[in-house]
Amino acid sequence: MKSFEAIAQEAYTAFRSSLPEQDWALPWDGLTEATREAWRAAARKMAEEIQQVH
């Protein structure tokens, strides 16, 4: 099972790759800890919602 960290990082990477211009978006390692934690929280919430559906 993937960690929430891995899920959040992959989600952020997918988000960045969908942007038409990526010059303003930082790589995962360039984000502040607070921003990374926000992505982790979002990943946890998405996982909880998916579990409820299945």
PDB file of N, H, CA, C and O in Angstrom:
ATOM      1  N   MET A   1       0.845  -1.182   0.000  1.00  0.00           N
ATOM      2  CA  MET A   1       0.000   0.000   0.000  1.00  0.00           C
ATOM      3  C   MET A   1       0.891   1.247   0.000  1.00  0.00           C
ATOM      4  O   MET A   1       1.888   1.312   0.719  1.00  0.00           O
ATOM      5  N   LYS A   2       0.522   2.211  -0.801  1.00  0.00           N
ATOM      6  H   LYS A   2      -0.288   2.157  -1.386  1.00  0.00           H
ATOM      7  CA  LYS A   2       1.303   3.444  -0.884  1.00  0.00           C
ATOM      8  C   LYS A   2       1.058   4.313   0.339  1.00  0.00           C
ATOM      9  O   LYS A   2      -0.018   4.287   0.937  1.00  0.00           O
ATOM     10  N   SER A   3       2.071   5.075   0.694  1.00  0.00           N
ATOM     11  H   SER A   3       2.945   5.095   0.209  1.00  0.00           H
ATOM     12  CA  SER A   3       1.930   6.029   1.796  1.00  0.00           C
ATOM     13  C   SER A   3       1.170   7.255   1.296  1.00  0.00           C
ATOM     14  O   SER A   3       1.108   7.520   0.095  1.00  0.00           O
ATOM     15  N   PHE A   4       0.595   7.995   2.237  1.00  0.00           N
ATOM     16  H   PHE A   4       0.645   7.780   3.213  1.00  0.00           H
ATOM     17  CA  PHE A   4      -0.075   9.235   1.854  1.00  0.00           C
ATOM     18  C   PHE A   4       0.928  10.207   1.248  1.00  0.00           C
ATOM     19  O   PHE A   4       0.577  11.000   0.374  1.00  0.00           O
ATOM     20  N   GLU A   5       2.166  10.150   1.706  1.00  0.00           N
ATOM     21  H   GLU A   5       2.451   9.506   2.416  1.00  0.00           H
ATOM     22  CA  GLU A   5       3.231  10.995   1.134  1.00  0.00           C
ATOM     23  C   GLU A   5       3.389  10.696  -0.356  1.00  0.00           C
ATOM     24  O   GLU A   5       3.423  11.614  -1.176  1.00  0.00           O
ATOM     25  N   ALA A   6       3.486   9.406  -0.707  1.00  0.00           N
ATOM     26  H   ALA A   6       3.458   8.661  -0.041  1.00  0.00           H
ATOM     27  CA  ALA A   6       3.657   9.017  -2.108  1.00  0.00           C
ATOM     28  C   ALA A   6       2.436   9.405  -2.936  1.00  0.00           C
ATOM     29  O   ALA A   6       2.571   9.905  -4.052  1.00  0.00           O
ATOM     30  N   ILE A   7       1.246   9.173  -2.387  1.00  0.00           N
ATOM     31  H   ILE A   7       1.136   8.766  -1.480  1.00  0.00           H
ATOM     32  CA  ILE A   7       0.021   9.536  -3.099  1.00  0.00           C
ATOM     33  C   ILE A   7      -0.040  11.044  -3.316  1.00  0.00           C
ATOM     34  O   ILE A   7      -0.362  11.508  -4.410  1.00  0.00           O
ATOM     35  N   ALA A   8       0.270  11.801  -2.277  1.00  0.00           N
ATOM     36  H   ALA A   8       0.532  11.425  -1.389  1.00  0.00           H
ATOM     37  CA  ALA A   8       0.238  13.264  -2.392  1.00  0.00           C
ATOM     38  C   ALA A   8       1.249  13.756  -3.418  1.00  0.00           C
ATOM     39  O   ALA A   8       0.953  14.649  -4.211  1.00  0.00           O
ATOM     40  N   GLN A   9       2.438  13.174  -3.399  1.00  0.00           N
ATOM     41  H   GLN A   9       2.679  12.448  -2.755  1.00  0.00           H
ATOM     42  CA  GLN A   9       3.473  13.595  -4.350  1.00  0.00           C
ATOM     43  C   GLN A   9       3.047  13.269  -5.777  1.00  0.00           C
ATOM     44  O   GLN A   9       3.235  14.088  -6.676  1.00  0.00           O
ATOM     45  N   GLU A  10       2.478  12.090  -6.000  1.00  0.00           N
ATOM     46  H   GLU A  10       2.325  11.424  -5.270  1.00  0.00           H
ATOM     47  CA  GLU A  10       2.014  11.726  -7.336  1.00  0.00           C
ATOM     48  C   GLU A  10       0.856  12.619  -7.783  1.00  0.00           C
ATOM     49  O   GLU A  10       0.776  13.000  -8.951  1.00  0.00           O
ATOM     50  N   ALA A  11      -0.036  12.948  -6.853  1.00  0.00           N
ATOM     51  H   ALA A  11       0.030  12.638  -5.905  1.00  0.00           H
ATOM     52  CA  ALA A  11      -1.150  13.840  -7.190  1.00  0.00           C
ATOM     53  C   ALA A  11      -0.630  15.224  -7.563  1.00  0.00           C
ATOM     54  O   ALA A  11      -1.110  15.840  -8.515  1.00  0.00           O
ATOM     55  N   TYR A  12       0.352  15.707  -6.809  1.00  0.00           N
ATOM     56  H   TYR A  12       0.742  15.207  -6.036  1.00  0.00           H
ATOM     57  CA  TYR A  12       0.922  17.019  -7.109  1.00  0.00           C
ATOM     58  C   TYR A  12       1.628  16.993  -8.466  1.00  0.00           C
ATOM     59  O   TYR A  12       1.526  17.948  -9.236  1.00  0.00           O
ATOM     60  N   THR A  13       2.331  15.924  -8.756  1.00  0.00           N
ATOM     61  H   THR A  13       2.415  15.148  -8.131  1.00  0.00           H
ATOM     62  CA  THR A  13       3.011  15.795 -10.043  1.00  0.00           C
ATOM     63  C   THR A  13       1.992  15.790 -11.181  1.00  0.00           C
ATOM     64  O   THR A  13       2.206  16.429 -12.211  1.00  0.00           O
ATOM     65  N   ALA A  14       0.885  15.071 -10.996  1.00  0.00           N
ATOM     66  H   ALA A  14       0.711  14.552 -10.159  1.00  0.00           H
ATOM     67  CA  ALA A  14      -0.175  15.055 -12.009  1.00  0.00           C
ATOM     68  C   ALA A  14      -0.780  16.444 -12.176  1.00  0.00           C
ATOM     69  O   ALA A  14      -1.055  16.883 -13.293  1.00  0.00           O
ATOM     70  N   PHE A  15      -0.984  17.128 -11.058  1.00  0.00           N
ATOM     71  H   PHE A  15      -0.761  16.772 -10.151  1.00  0.00           H
ATOM     72  CA  PHE A  15      -1.504  18.496 -11.087  1.00  0.00           C
ATOM     73  C   PHE A  15      -0.568  19.400 -11.889  1.00  0.00           C
ATOM     74  O   PHE A  15      -1.011  20.135 -12.772  1.00  0.00           O
ATOM     75  N   ARG A  16       0.715  19.341 -11.578  1.00  0.00           N
ATOM     76  H   ARG A  16       1.075  18.744 -10.861  1.00  0.00           H
ATOM     77  CA  ARG A  16       1.691  20.185 -12.289  1.00  0.00           C
ATOM     78  C   ARG A  16       1.722  19.870 -13.774  1.00  0.00           C
ATOM     79  O   ARG A  16       1.792  20.780 -14.599  1.00  0.00           O
ATOM     80  N   SER A  17       1.671  18.588 -14.123  1.00  0.00           N
ATOM     81  H   SER A  17       1.614  17.848 -13.453  1.00  0.00           H
ATOM     82  CA  SER A  17       1.773  18.216 -15.535  1.00  0.00           C
ATOM     83  C   SER A  17       0.539  18.627 -16.331  1.00  0.00           C
ATOM     84  O   SER A  17       0.600  18.731 -17.556  1.00  0.00           O
ATOM     85  N   SER A  18      -0.579  18.861 -15.649  1.00  0.00           N
ATOM     86  H   SER A  18      -0.629  18.777 -14.654  1.00  0.00           H
ATOM     87  CA  SER A  18      -1.789  19.281 -16.354  1.00  0.00           C
ATOM     88  C   SER A  18      -1.849  20.789 -16.574  1.00  0.00           C
ATOM     89  O   SER A  18      -2.724  21.279 -17.288  1.00  0.00           O
ATOM     90  N   LEU A  19      -0.930  21.519 -15.969  1.00  0.00           N
ATOM     91  H   LEU A  19      -0.219  21.121 -15.389  1.00  0.00           H
ATOM     92  CA  LEU A  19      -0.910  22.973 -16.130  1.00  0.00           C
ATOM     93  C   LEU A  19      -0.327  23.343 -17.486  1.00  0.00           C
ATOM     94  O   LEU A  19       0.660  22.748 -17.918  1.00  0.00           O
ATOM     95  N   PRO A  20      -0.927  24.320 -18.163  1.00  0.00           N
ATOM     96  CA  PRO A  20      -0.386  24.723 -19.463  1.00  0.00           C
ATOM     97  C   PRO A  20       1.006  25.345 -19.347  1.00  0.00           C
ATOM     98  O   PRO A  20       1.853  25.154 -20.220  1.00  0.00           O
ATOM     99  N   GLU A  21       1.232  26.079 -18.279  1.00  0.00           N
ATOM    100  H   GLU A  21       0.544  26.234 -17.570  1.00  0.00           H
ATOM    101  CA  GLU A  21       2.545  26.675 -18.046  1.00  0.00           C
ATOM    102  C   GLU A  21       3.020  26.243 -16.673  1.00  0.00           C
ATOM    103  O   GLU A  21       2.342  26.474 -15.671  1.00  0.00           O
ATOM    104  N   GLN A  22       4.185  25.616 -16.628  1.00  0.00           N
ATOM    105  H   GLN A  22       4.735  25.428 -17.441  1.00  0.00           H
ATOM    106  CA  GLN A  22       4.670  25.072 -15.368  1.00  0.00           C
ATOM    107  C   GLN A  22       5.777  25.910 -14.746  1.00  0.00           C
ATOM    108  O   GLN A  22       6.366  25.510 -13.742  1.00  0.00           O
ATOM    109  N   ASP A  23       6.065  27.060 -15.328  1.00  0.00           N
ATOM    110  H   ASP A  23       5.586  27.385 -16.143  1.00  0.00           H
ATOM    111  CA  ASP A  23       7.172  27.873 -14.824  1.00  0.00           C
ATOM    112  C   ASP A  23       6.972  28.316 -13.379  1.00  0.00           C
ATOM    113  O   ASP A  23       7.940  28.430 -12.628  1.00  0.00           O
ATOM    114  N   TRP A  24       5.729  28.565 -12.986  1.00  0.00           N
ATOM    115  H   TRP A  24       4.943  28.472 -13.596  1.00  0.00           H
ATOM    116  CA  TRP A  24       5.476  29.080 -11.641  1.00  0.00           C
ATOM    117  C   TRP A  24       5.387  27.974 -10.598  1.00  0.00           C
ATOM    118  O   TRP A  24       5.531  28.248  -9.407  1.00  0.00           O
ATOM    119  N   ALA A  25       5.153  26.729 -11.015  1.00  0.00           N
ATOM    120  H   ALA A  25       5.036  26.507 -11.983  1.00  0.00           H
ATOM    121  CA  ALA A  25       4.934  25.632 -10.065  1.00  0.00           C
ATOM    122  C   ALA A  25       6.264  25.034  -9.614  1.00  0.00           C
ATOM    123  O   ALA A  25       7.125  24.707 -10.432  1.00  0.00           O
ATOM    124  N   LEU A  26       6.410  24.900  -8.319  1.00  0.00           N
ATOM    125  H   LEU A  26       5.711  25.166  -7.655  1.00  0.00           H
ATOM    126  CA  LEU A  26       7.627  24.329  -7.749  1.00  0.00           C
ATOM    127  C   LEU A  26       7.589  22.812  -7.788  1.00  0.00           C
ATOM    128  O   LEU A  26       6.511  22.219  -7.744  1.00  0.00           O
ATOM    129  N   PRO A  27       8.760  22.169  -7.871  1.00  0.00           N
ATOM    130  CA  PRO A  27       8.785  20.718  -7.710  1.00  0.00           C
ATOM    131  C   PRO A  27       8.407  20.372  -6.267  1.00  0.00           C
ATOM    132  O   PRO A  27       8.458  21.232  -5.388  1.00  0.00           O
ATOM    133  N   TRP A  28       8.034  19.127  -6.028  1.00  0.00           N
ATOM    134  H   TRP A  28       7.993  18.428  -6.742  1.00  0.00           H
ATOM    135  CA  TRP A  28       7.610  18.687  -4.691  1.00  0.00           C
ATOM    136  C   TRP A  28       8.619  19.096  -3.628  1.00  0.00           C
ATOM    137  O   TRP A  28       8.235  19.613  -2.579  1.00  0.00           O
ATOM    138  N   ASP A  29       9.891  18.872  -3.884  1.00  0.00           N
ATOM    139  H   ASP A  29      10.202  18.452  -4.736  1.00  0.00           H
ATOM    140  CA  ASP A  29      10.924  19.198  -2.894  1.00  0.00           C
ATOM    141  C   ASP A  29      11.067  20.698  -2.657  1.00  0.00           C
ATOM    142  O   ASP A  29      11.659  21.112  -1.660  1.00  0.00           O
ATOM    143  N   GLY A  30      10.537  21.507  -3.554  1.00  0.00           N
ATOM    144  H   GLY A  30      10.056  21.171  -4.364  1.00  0.00           H
ATOM    145  CA  GLY A  30      10.604  22.951  -3.396  1.00  0.00           C
ATOM    146  C   GLY A  30       9.442  23.538  -2.603  1.00  0.00           C
ATOM    147  O   GLY A  30       9.456  24.720  -2.260  1.00  0.00           O
ATOM    148  N   LEU A  31       8.434  22.714  -2.312  1.00  0.00           N
ATOM    149  H   LEU A  31       8.422  21.754  -2.591  1.00  0.00           H
ATOM    150  CA  LEU A  31       7.276  23.188  -1.547  1.00  0.00           C
ATOM    151  C   LEU A  31       7.629  23.309  -0.074  1.00  0.00           C
ATOM    152  O   LEU A  31       8.490  22.590   0.432  1.00  0.00           O
ATOM    153  N   THR A  32       6.962  24.215   0.598  1.00  0.00           N
ATOM    154  H   THR A  32       6.262  24.799   0.187  1.00  0.00           H
ATOM    155  CA  THR A  32       7.160  24.324   2.046  1.00  0.00           C
ATOM    156  C   THR A  32       6.552  23.097   2.719  1.00  0.00           C
ATOM    157  O   THR A  32       5.710  22.413   2.137  1.00  0.00           O
ATOM    158  N   GLU A  33       6.976  22.828   3.929  1.00  0.00           N
ATOM    159  H   GLU A  33       7.660  23.383   4.402  1.00  0.00           H
ATOM    160  CA  GLU A  33       6.427  21.685   4.669  1.00  0.00           C
ATOM    161  C   GLU A  33       4.921  21.847   4.864  1.00  0.00           C
ATOM    162  O   GLU A  33       4.180  20.868   4.786  1.00  0.00           O
ATOM    163  N   ALA A  34       4.468  23.058   5.114  1.00  0.00           N
ATOM    164  H   ALA A  34       5.070  23.854   5.178  1.00  0.00           H
ATOM    165  CA  ALA A  34       3.033  23.298   5.294  1.00  0.00           C
ATOM    166  C   ALA A  34       2.251  22.959   4.023  1.00  0.00           C
ATOM    167  O   ALA A  34       1.161  22.392   4.095  1.00  0.00           O
ATOM    168  N   THR A  35       2.801  23.301   2.879  1.00  0.00           N
ATOM    169  H   THR A  35       3.687  23.761   2.821  1.00  0.00           H
ATOM    170  CA  THR A  35       2.133  22.995   1.618  1.00  0.00           C
ATOM    171  C   THR A  35       2.130  21.497   1.361  1.00  0.00           C
ATOM    172  O   THR A  35       1.120  20.945   0.924  1.00  0.00           O
ATOM    173  N   ARG A  36       3.248  20.833   1.628  1.00  0.00           N
ATOM    174  H   ARG A  36       4.068  21.282   1.984  1.00  0.00           H
ATOM    175  CA  ARG A  36       3.282  19.371   1.473  1.00  0.00           C
ATOM    176  C   ARG A  36       2.276  18.712   2.413  1.00  0.00           C
ATOM    177  O   ARG A  36       1.610  17.751   2.028  1.00  0.00           O
ATOM    178  N   GLU A  37       2.160  19.215   3.633  1.00  0.00           N
ATOM    179  H   GLU A  37       2.701  19.996   3.945  1.00  0.00           H
ATOM    180  CA  GLU A  37       1.188  18.656   4.581  1.00  0.00           C
ATOM    181  C   GLU A  37      -0.236  18.862   4.076  1.00  0.00           C
ATOM    182  O   GLU A  37      -1.090  17.997   4.272  1.00  0.00           O
ATOM    183  N   ALA A  38      -0.500  19.982   3.436  1.00  0.00           N
ATOM    184  H   ALA A  38       0.194  20.684   3.276  1.00  0.00           H
ATOM    185  CA  ALA A  38      -1.828  20.220   2.859  1.00  0.00           C
ATOM    186  C   ALA A  38      -2.128  19.198   1.765  1.00  0.00           C
ATOM    187  O   ALA A  38      -3.248  18.694   1.681  1.00  0.00           O
ATOM    188  N   TRP A  39      -1.149  18.890   0.933  1.00  0.00           N
ATOM    189  H   TRP A  39      -0.239  19.299   1.001  1.00  0.00           H
ATOM    190  CA  TRP A  39      -1.342  17.869  -0.097  1.00  0.00           C
ATOM    191  C   TRP A  39      -1.542  16.499   0.539  1.00  0.00           C
ATOM    192  O   TRP A  39      -2.355  15.712   0.052  1.00  0.00           O
ATOM    193  N   ARG A  40      -0.819  16.196   1.618  1.00  0.00           N
ATOM    194  H   ARG A  40      -0.159  16.834   2.013  1.00  0.00           H
ATOM    195  CA  ARG A  40      -1.014  14.921   2.324  1.00  0.00           C
ATOM    196  C   ARG A  40      -2.430  14.832   2.879  1.00  0.00           C
ATOM    197  O   ARG A  40      -3.075  13.788   2.787  1.00  0.00           O
ATOM    198  N   ALA A  41      -2.910  15.931   3.455  1.00  0.00           N
ATOM    199  H   ALA A  41      -2.385  16.780   3.530  1.00  0.00           H
ATOM    200  CA  ALA A  41      -4.271  15.959   3.999  1.00  0.00           C
ATOM    201  C   ALA A  41      -5.289  15.716   2.883  1.00  0.00           C
ATOM    202  O   ALA A  41      -6.262  14.986   3.070  1.00  0.00           O
ATOM    203  N   ALA A  42      -5.059  16.321   1.745  1.00  0.00           N
ATOM    204  H   ALA A  42      -4.268  16.914   1.594  1.00  0.00           H
ATOM    205  CA  ALA A  42      -5.957  16.108   0.609  1.00  0.00           C
ATOM    206  C   ALA A  42      -5.913  14.651   0.158  1.00  0.00           C
ATOM    207  O   ALA A  42      -6.951  14.072  -0.164  1.00  0.00           O
ATOM    208  N   ALA A  43      -4.728  14.055   0.130  1.00  0.00           N
ATOM    209  H   ALA A  43      -3.885  14.525   0.391  1.00  0.00           H
ATOM    210  CA  ALA A  43      -4.598  12.646  -0.257  1.00  0.00           C
ATOM    211  C   ALA A  43      -5.340  11.743   0.723  1.00  0.00           C
ATOM    212  O   ALA A  43      -6.008  10.795   0.311  1.00  0.00           O
ATOM    213  N   ARG A  44      -5.223  12.037   2.027  1.00  0.00           N
ATOM    214  H   ARG A  44      -4.680  12.807   2.362  1.00  0.00           H
ATOM    215  CA  ARG A  44      -5.950  11.250   3.031  1.00  0.00           C
ATOM    216  C   ARG A  44      -7.458  11.364   2.821  1.00  0.00           C
ATOM    217  O   ARG A  44      -8.178  10.368   2.889  1.00  0.00           O
ATOM    218  N   LYS A  45      -7.928  12.579   2.567  1.00  0.00           N
ATOM    219  H   LYS A  45      -7.343  13.388   2.512  1.00  0.00           H
ATOM    220  CA  LYS A  45      -9.359  12.802   2.357  1.00  0.00           C
ATOM    221  C   LYS A  45      -9.849  12.056   1.123  1.00  0.00           C
ATOM    222  O   LYS A  45     -10.913  11.437   1.151  1.00  0.00           O
ATOM    223  N   MET A  46      -9.076  12.112   0.038  1.00  0.00           N
ATOM    224  H   MET A  46      -8.211  12.614   0.015  1.00  0.00           H
ATOM    225  CA  MET A  46      -9.460  11.390  -1.174  1.00  0.00           C
ATOM    226  C   MET A  46      -9.513   9.891  -0.912  1.00  0.00           C
ATOM    227  O   MET A  46     -10.436   9.217  -1.368  1.00  0.00           O
ATOM    228  N   ALA A  47      -8.538   9.365  -0.185  1.00  0.00           N
ATOM    229  H   ALA A  47      -7.788   9.913   0.186  1.00  0.00           H
ATOM    230  CA  ALA A  47      -8.513   7.938   0.130  1.00  0.00           C
ATOM    231  C   ALA A  47      -9.723   7.545   0.970  1.00  0.00           C
ATOM    232  O   ALA A  47     -10.327   6.499   0.734  1.00  0.00           O
ATOM    233  N   GLU A  48     -10.079   8.369   1.939  1.00  0.00           N
ATOM    234  H   GLU A  48      -9.588   9.219   2.130  1.00  0.00           H
ATOM    235  CA  GLU A  48     -11.255   8.095   2.771  1.00  0.00           C
ATOM    236  C   GLU A  48     -12.524   8.076   1.926  1.00  0.00           C
ATOM    237  O   GLU A  48     -13.378   7.206   2.099  1.00  0.00           O
ATOM    238  N   GLU A  49     -12.646   9.023   1.023  1.00  0.00           N
ATOM    239  H   GLU A  49     -11.952   9.730   0.881  1.00  0.00           H
ATOM    240  CA  GLU A  49     -13.829   9.081   0.163  1.00  0.00           C
ATOM    241  C   GLU A  49     -13.899   7.861  -0.751  1.00  0.00           C
ATOM    242  O   GLU A  49     -14.977   7.301  -0.951  1.00  0.00           O
ATOM    243  N   ILE A  50     -12.778   7.452  -1.298  1.00  0.00           N
ATOM    244  H   ILE A  50     -11.902   7.907  -1.134  1.00  0.00           H
ATOM    245  CA  ILE A  50     -12.741   6.279  -2.175  1.00  0.00           C
ATOM    246  C   ILE A  50     -13.114   5.026  -1.396  1.00  0.00           C
ATOM    247  O   ILE A  50     -13.849   4.180  -1.906  1.00  0.00           O
ATOM    248  N   GLN A  51     -12.621   4.894  -0.174  1.00  0.00           N
ATOM    249  H   GLN A  51     -12.024   5.581   0.239  1.00  0.00           H
ATOM    250  CA  GLN A  51     -12.956   3.729   0.645  1.00  0.00           C
ATOM    251  C   GLN A  51     -14.452   3.669   0.921  1.00  0.00           C
ATOM    252  O   GLN A  51     -15.023   2.579   0.955  1.00  0.00           O
ATOM    253  N   GLN A  52     -15.093   4.799   1.117  1.00  0.00           N
ATOM    254  H   GLN A  52     -14.630   5.685   1.089  1.00  0.00           H
ATOM    255  CA  GLN A  52     -16.531   4.815   1.383  1.00  0.00           C
ATOM    256  C   GLN A  52     -17.341   4.388   0.161  1.00  0.00           C
ATOM    257  O   GLN A  52     -18.416   3.805   0.297  1.00  0.00           O
ATOM    258  N   VAL A  53     -16.828   4.674  -1.018  1.00  0.00           N
ATOM    259  H   VAL A  53     -15.955   5.147  -1.129  1.00  0.00           H
ATOM    260  CA  VAL A  53     -17.520   4.305  -2.252  1.00  0.00           C
ATOM    261  C   VAL A  53     -17.404   2.801  -2.502  1.00  0.00           C
ATOM    262  O   VAL A  53     -18.344   2.168  -2.984  1.00  0.00           O
ATOM    263  N   HIS A  54     -16.253   2.245  -2.174  1.00  0.00           N
ATOM    264  H   HIS A  54     -15.489   2.759  -1.783  1.00  0.00           H
ATOM    265  CA  HIS A  54     -16.029   0.816  -2.437  1.00  0.00           C
ATOM    266  C   HIS A  54     -16.453   0.048  -1.277  1.00  0.00           C
ATOM    267  O   HIS A  54     -16.354  -1.179  -1.280  1.00  0.00           O
TER     268      HIS A  54
END
